[in-house]
Amino acid sequence: MHEAEKMASHLFAHWATSYSGCDGGDIGTIRNRSIWFCGIEWGGGHAANVDELNTMFYQDVSTPPTGYGEWKENLSYIFNWQAMKLLAVIDGRQVSDYKLFAEEAQPFTVGGSGYFKMNLYPLAFRNTSHAHWVSEFAQATGFSEKSAYLQWIKRRRFPAMKSWVEKHRPKIIICTGITYMDDFRSAFGDEGMIVTTEHIDYRQLCYGVNKQGSLVIIIPFMVNRNGLTRNVSIQRFGERIRGLLSTPAA
């Protein structure tokens, strides 16, 4: 058994290989395929409190969460409204229509259809720095360092995510964070998936089609200074993704 396997607490392991880290929405079916939007990990940060973390690990996340209770959640956080802009363009609209799109399409919300929101890693941190992995996280999860937690997720959660793809066959999986390309490929791709890289406004757009027929898109993070933040660039990325959807391979 790998050393990280021994360290993981049973409570955490069950939670982390279920639908933790997902805001949810409509995960889709083979007949009605959804668009998945995947980040790296939740922002904000979970409280560094062992009791609170264990309480969270007890939560039943064995089924896909149904999403936000109110569509306005998609306009409450910068990550969400940037996602709305890109999804609006993929839907055939202009970036400037993102608020109307959020209200009409209601992605990631209870009762909405066609969109599901998730993260690679289930725990929330203010940013990806390993400095936030304090002793309380170590005690609750069983991992003394964040690097061990990340490796465990790759070994145990990513295969679970692959099974979600196999079961639900998303139409597109939009992944945000070029530097995490290998992780996204591990979670959603396969050995035979050929990844093509294009450049739009000096930023990378990477894509491939997995064996389930899902178009896997990897784009820059959408909220940092050097990422995909300008409306004109989001428009161009969205139009290109929409074009890729119309090709026979997608």
CORKANOR-V489275 format. One record per pair of residues at least 4 apart in sequence whose ideal C-beta (glycine too) atoms are under 6 Angstrom apart, sorted by the first residue. I is the first residue (numbers start at 0). J is the second residue. D is the distance in whole Angstrom. If there is no record, write none. Layout:
i j d
I J D
I J D
This chain:
i j d
0 4 5
0 5 6
3 147 5
3 150 5
3 151 4
6 141 4
6 142 6
7 11 6
7 12 5
7 141 5
7 151 6
8 140 6
8 141 4
10 56 4
11 15 6
11 56 5
11 140 5
14 19 5
14 56 4
15 19 6
15 121 5
15 156 6
16 155 6
16 156 5
16 159 5
17 60 4
17 61 5
18 60 5
18 63 5
19 60 5
19 121 4
20 118 4
20 121 3
21 64 5
21 117 4
22 107 6
22 116 4
23 63 6
23 64 3
23 65 6
23 66 4
24 66 4
24 107 4
24 111 6
24 114 5
24 115 4
24 116 6
25 33 5
25 112 5
25 113 6
25 115 6
26 63 4
26 115 5
26 167 5
27 31 6
27 32 5
27 33 3
27 167 5
27 169 6
29 168 5
32 168 6
32 169 6
32 170 4
33 113 5
33 114 6
33 115 5
33 169 5
34 114 5
34 170 6
34 171 5
35 115 5
35 169 5
35 172 5
36 82 5
36 116 5
36 173 5
37 117 5
37 174 5
38 118 5
38 175 5
39 119 6
39 176 5
39 179 6
40 118 5
40 120 4
41 118 6
41 123 3
43 123 5
44 123 5
44 124 5
44 125 4
45 122 6
45 123 5
46 51 5
47 133 5
47 135 4
49 135 5
49 138 5
49 139 5
52 139 4
53 139 6
65 109 5
66 107 5
66 108 5
66 109 5
67 72 4
67 107 6
67 108 5
68 109 6
70 101 6
70 102 6
70 105 4
70 108 5
73 79 5
73 83 5
73 101 4
74 80 5
74 101 6
77 222 5
78 222 6
81 221 4
83 97 4
83 101 5
84 94 5
84 97 4
84 233 5
85 233 6
85 237 5
87 92 4
87 96 5
87 97 5
87 100 4
88 234 6
88 237 3
89 237 5
89 240 5
89 241 5
92 96 4
92 100 6
94 230 5
94 233 5
94 234 5
96 100 5
99 103 6
100 104 5
105 111 4
106 111 6
106 114 3
107 114 6
107 116 4
119 182 6
120 152 6
124 131 5
129 145 4
132 136 5
132 145 4
136 140 6
137 143 5
142 147 4
142 148 4
151 155 6
152 156 4
153 157 5
157 185 5
157 186 4
160 186 4
163 167 6
164 187 6
164 211 5
168 211 5
169 213 5
171 214 5
172 187 5
172 213 6
172 215 5
173 216 5
174 183 4
174 217 5
175 218 6
175 220 5
175 221 6
176 220 5
177 203 5
177 219 5
179 183 6
180 217 5
183 187 6
183 217 5
184 188 4
187 215 5
188 192 4
188 209 5
188 215 6
189 209 5
189 210 5
192 207 4
192 209 5
193 207 6
194 205 5
194 207 4
195 206 6
196 203 6
196 205 5
197 204 5
199 204 6
199 235 5
199 236 6
200 232 4
202 219 5
202 227 6
204 218 6
205 217 4
206 216 5
207 215 5
208 214 6
208 248 5
208 249 6
209 213 5
209 215 6
214 249 4
216 240 6
218 227 6
219 226 4
219 227 4
220 226 4
221 226 6
221 227 5
227 232 6
243 249 5
244 249 5
